[in-house]
Amino acid sequence: MTTPNAHPHIDRELDLSNSGRGVWLVKVPKYIANKWEKAPGNIDVGKLKISRAPGQKTQVQLYLSEGVLCLKEPGEQNIPKVHRLDVYNVTHQSLGVFSHVVPATTDAVVPESEKLYMEGRIVQKLECRPYADNTYYKLKSESIRKASMPQRQVQQLDRIVQNFKPVSDHKHNIDFLEKKKAEGKKARDDKDVVLNMLFAAFEKHQYYNIKDLQKITKQPIVYLKDILKEVCNYNLKNPHKNMWELKPEYRHYKQEVPVEPKADKNSSDSD
């Protein structure tokens, strides 16, 4: 099953014509990698010197080209020219190098498809290490100095910087705290007194929200809710959602007194 945003899988042929070729996997210091990234594609970046002496281990050295050594930023330290390569055989792993070729144009009558190549099998790993000379010591000391510099520094200003003055607190926070303090200072009246105020209010209207009842009774909202839960029901459905009304056993609404029709004197006299 594929998701709508997933890229469709495209079958590509893998060219294995170079699968038997041995390849070196070389790890170089970061300062060399940075130089090679800046180097244009039309110059040599270095040369290898391989020395084989009878009965001794093969010595491999890397000599960086002058074109790479000249790629310097202002104030940048020189890097060592000569490095040794420590060689390690790959015996317990199967590693390969692959390349992916994408066609440059698709205007041809028969468009060229993307190709995958196996460039070779890694047979040796090499680690590039500098010799401990004065150039390398200067390079390391400069990198240590830059790493130890604090990210933030004190800078003296020669002019006034116009910006907003910070405030200790915002207005809505101050209003909320004052309201909270005012509610906390409200004295709790006797429960019977509060009930009388509630019953008197419900004689006028059948439904109230909590804010209106708090204004009427002037009681802390937590204390008021405890009393309302005893004598009132809280509506959760429309048309009186989130409003309170008295429980049926406490409803004693005033009955409207019917108005008796007055006798018409004229009509009685005529009878």
Secondary structure, 3 states (H helix, E strand, C coil): CCCCCCCCCCCCCEECCCCCCEEEEEECCHHHHHHHHHCCCCCCCEEEEEECCCCCCCEEEEEECHHHHCCCCCCCCCCCCEEEEEEEECCCCCCEEEEEECCCCCCCCCCCCCEEEEEEEEEEEEEEEECCCHHHHHHHHHHHHHHHCCCCCCCCCCCCCCCCCCCCCCHHHHHHHHHHHHHHHCCCCCHHHHHHHHHHHHHHCCCECHHHHHHHHCCCHHHHHHHHHHHEEECCCCCCCCCEEECHHHCCCCCCCCCCCCCCHHHHHHC
